[in-house]
Amino acid sequence: MGEPAQVTDNYAQFIARLETATKNLSNRRQSLSKSLAILTLLRDQNLAGMESWEQRRAKTSKLLAEHSQGPEAESVRELLEVALRMEPMFRNRTERIGQRVELLRKRSDELTKSLVELEKSKAKLESSRMLALERDNLSRAVAKLAGTPEGPVGGLSDAGILDDLKRAREAIAFAEALLEVKGK
């Protein structure tokens, strides 16, 4: 019974890929957050503009009703016409920007959800990696305690230790299998 072969650490590649994906998504989310802040500001400014034009339209309508005759009437009508054109323009622009804001929020939420899933996957991989290393260490310890084919290592007083180590190794293998099953 020779020493077991060293377990190759193929986890490092997968963890590195998860870290790269996390970094890329984090950069995208950061860029998206900046765009979202700019669009939110634009939407708020257009909403304020729309409300201002609504107020101007209401005031000019009231003035026109009060001064339907006289020299001011033509000027008030012109102001009302401008307000009637500008109000819908600001309303449409505000709605378009609002739709874009909602789209960016949804994308940002999707990125956040993906980042959480990446972190969970990374934690599972790291846990599985630790279990594999512990199992490898336990196998080496069992091999050392069992000795070589020529005979056991000198003066082993507790023969039951091999059974305990074997059960411990099996428990680690079962825990790792359970972790892999739950991860799927």
Disulfide bonds with the S-S distance in Angstrom:
none
